[in-house]
Amino acid sequence: MKFLLFFLLVVVVPFAHAKMECHEMSRDFYTRKLSEATKFFISSKRFPIEKVNVIAGLDCGDHVYFEFEAKPESNNVGYHWEVRLEKLTGAMVIVDGI
């Protein structure tokens, strides 16, 4: 039993933790997927696209985030969104009010 606990703590947990580690999205990935993320944001009708800045977000291994932030002249509390893109499936969701 102790061996199993040791195995889980030393071998399995570090790999599980590594998947959760996020880093800055690469410029190449951002360039390739920006159009898709922008179209998805527009289709959600959250906010006029001409009033937002799109910023490369984080790459968290199995998914990435694109940051949509209202431009300063239109910005208000909650006018920040993340478009989360699942790399494997291409599925996207929007996280409101970041």
BALOBA-1460 file (C-alpha; in Angstrom, 3 decimals):
// residues 98
<rec num="1" residu="m" x="0.000" y="0.000" z="0.000"/>
<rec num="2" residu="k" x="2.823" y="2.401" z="0.868"/>
<rec num="3" residu="f" x="4.493" y="1.603" z="-2.424"/>
<rec num="4" residu="l" x="1.317" y="2.486" z="-4.350"/>
<rec num="5" residu="l" x="1.008" y="5.798" z="-2.523"/>
<rec num="6" residu="f" x="4.677" y="6.544" z="-3.157"/>
<rec num="7" residu="f" x="4.274" y="5.660" z="-6.843"/>
<rec num="8" residu="l" x="1.292" y="7.982" z="-7.201"/>
<rec num="9" residu="l" x="2.998" y="10.890" z="-5.475"/>
<rec num="10" residu="v" x="6.344" y="10.570" z="-7.229"/>
<rec num="11" residu="v" x="5.423" y="9.391" z="-10.716"/>
<rec num="12" residu="v" x="1.804" y="10.257" z="-11.550"/>
<rec num="13" residu="v" x="1.208" y="13.589" z="-9.797"/>
<rec num="14" residu="p" x="4.070" y="15.503" z="-11.478"/>
<rec num="15" residu="f" x="2.770" y="14.516" z="-14.930"/>
<rec num="16" residu="a" x="-0.766" y="15.537" z="-14.035"/>
<rec num="17" residu="h" x="0.517" y="18.860" z="-12.737"/>
<rec num="18" residu="a" x="2.625" y="19.479" z="-15.849"/>
<rec num="19" residu="k" x="-0.466" y="19.356" z="-18.079"/>
<rec num="20" residu="m" x="-1.989" y="22.222" z="-16.090"/>
<rec num="21" residu="e" x="1.018" y="24.476" z="-16.579"/>
<rec num="22" residu="c" x="0.306" y="27.355" z="-18.933"/>
<rec num="23" residu="h" x="2.694" y="29.537" z="-20.908"/>
<rec num="24" residu="e" x="2.433" y="32.304" z="-23.468"/>
<rec num="25" residu="m" x="0.840" y="31.264" z="-26.767"/>
<rec num="26" residu="s" x="3.275" y="31.055" z="-29.660"/>
<rec num="27" residu="r" x="3.079" y="33.755" z="-32.345"/>
<rec num="28" residu="d" x="2.680" y="31.073" z="-35.042"/>
<rec num="29" residu="f" x="-0.309" y="29.426" z="-33.340"/>
<rec num="30" residu="y" x="-1.878" y="32.830" z="-32.656"/>
<rec num="31" residu="t" x="-1.568" y="33.798" z="-36.324"/>
<rec num="32" residu="r" x="-3.023" y="30.488" z="-37.565"/>
<rec num="33" residu="k" x="-6.023" y="30.397" z="-35.207"/>
<rec num="34" residu="l" x="-6.860" y="34.094" z="-34.768"/>
<rec num="35" residu="s" x="-9.385" y="34.115" z="-37.615"/>
<rec num="36" residu="e" x="-11.333" y="31.178" z="-36.157"/>
<rec num="37" residu="a" x="-11.413" y="32.678" z="-32.663"/>
<rec num="38" residu="t" x="-12.509" y="36.060" z="-34.026"/>
<rec num="39" residu="k" x="-15.325" y="34.522" z="-36.098"/>
<rec num="40" residu="f" x="-16.503" y="32.618" z="-33.030"/>
<rec num="41" residu="f" x="-16.472" y="35.794" z="-30.922"/>
<rec num="42" residu="i" x="-18.439" y="37.693" z="-33.585"/>
<rec num="43" residu="s" x="-21.026" y="34.899" z="-33.816"/>
<rec num="44" residu="s" x="-21.599" y="35.121" z="-30.055"/>
<rec num="45" residu="k" x="-22.795" y="38.742" z="-30.424"/>
<rec num="46" residu="r" x="-21.184" y="39.662" z="-27.092"/>
<rec num="47" residu="f" x="-19.719" y="42.992" z="-28.228"/>
<rec num="48" residu="p" x="-18.904" y="44.709" z="-31.542"/>
<rec num="49" residu="i" x="-15.596" y="43.357" z="-32.831"/>
<rec num="50" residu="e" x="-14.450" y="46.806" z="-33.961"/>
<rec num="51" residu="k" x="-14.527" y="47.895" z="-30.293"/>
<rec num="52" residu="v" x="-12.202" y="45.167" z="-28.980"/>
<rec num="53" residu="n" x="-8.502" y="44.373" z="-28.991"/>
<rec num="54" residu="v" x="-7.528" y="40.731" z="-29.439"/>
<rec num="55" residu="i" x="-4.476" y="39.550" z="-27.553"/>
<rec num="56" residu="a" x="-2.678" y="36.207" z="-27.588"/>
<rec num="57" residu="g" x="-3.492" y="34.521" z="-24.321"/>
<rec num="58" residu="l" x="-2.162" y="31.385" z="-22.710"/>
<rec num="59" residu="d" x="-1.339" y="27.949" z="-24.053"/>
<rec num="60" residu="c" x="-2.266" y="25.383" z="-21.412"/>
<rec num="61" residu="g" x="-1.346" y="22.228" z="-23.315"/>
<rec num="62" residu="d" x="-4.699" y="20.853" z="-24.385"/>
<rec num="63" residu="h" x="-6.341" y="24.260" z="-24.796"/>
<rec num="64" residu="v" x="-5.471" y="27.898" z="-25.507"/>
<rec num="65" residu="y" x="-7.069" y="31.223" z="-24.631"/>
<rec num="66" residu="f" x="-7.520" y="34.258" z="-26.856"/>
<rec num="67" residu="e" x="-8.121" y="37.460" z="-24.897"/>
<rec num="68" residu="f" x="-10.786" y="39.869" z="-26.178"/>
<rec num="69" residu="e" x="-10.712" y="43.177" z="-24.330"/>
<rec num="70" residu="a" x="-12.832" y="46.248" z="-24.989"/>
<rec num="71" residu="k" x="-10.782" y="49.193" z="-26.255"/>
<rec num="72" residu="p" x="-10.169" y="51.898" z="-23.641"/>
<rec num="73" residu="e" x="-12.863" y="54.220" z="-24.998"/>
<rec num="74" residu="s" x="-15.468" y="51.419" z="-24.720"/>
<rec num="75" residu="n" x="-14.115" y="49.595" z="-21.699"/>
<rec num="76" residu="n" x="-16.194" y="48.966" z="-18.625"/>
<rec num="77" residu="v" x="-16.134" y="46.441" z="-15.802"/>
<rec num="78" residu="g" x="-16.657" y="42.964" z="-17.261"/>
<rec num="79" residu="y" x="-15.841" y="43.945" z="-20.850"/>
<rec num="80" residu="h" x="-13.154" y="41.283" z="-21.112"/>
<rec num="81" residu="w" x="-13.671" y="37.841" z="-22.618"/>
<rec num="82" residu="e" x="-11.631" y="34.728" z="-23.249"/>
<rec num="83" residu="v" x="-12.263" y="32.440" z="-26.177"/>
<rec num="84" residu="r" x="-11.090" y="29.006" z="-25.080"/>
<rec num="85" residu="l" x="-10.073" y="26.716" z="-27.952"/>
<rec num="86" residu="e" x="-9.659" y="22.984" z="-27.348"/>
<rec num="87" residu="k" x="-6.691" y="21.940" z="-29.504"/>
<rec num="88" residu="l" x="-7.802" y="18.344" z="-30.059"/>
<rec num="89" residu="t" x="-11.424" y="18.969" z="-31.070"/>
<rec num="90" residu="g" x="-11.386" y="22.606" z="-32.163"/>
<rec num="91" residu="a" x="-14.355" y="23.275" z="-29.857"/>
<rec num="92" residu="m" x="-14.622" y="26.823" z="-28.538"/>
<rec num="93" residu="v" x="-16.383" y="28.472" z="-25.597"/>
<rec num="94" residu="i" x="-16.439" y="32.033" z="-24.299"/>
<rec num="95" residu="v" x="-15.675" y="32.929" z="-20.712"/>
<rec num="96" residu="d" x="-17.424" y="36.211" z="-19.887"/>
<rec num="97" residu="g" x="-16.372" y="39.117" z="-17.722"/>
<rec num="98" residu="i" x="-12.789" y="38.221" z="-16.994"/>
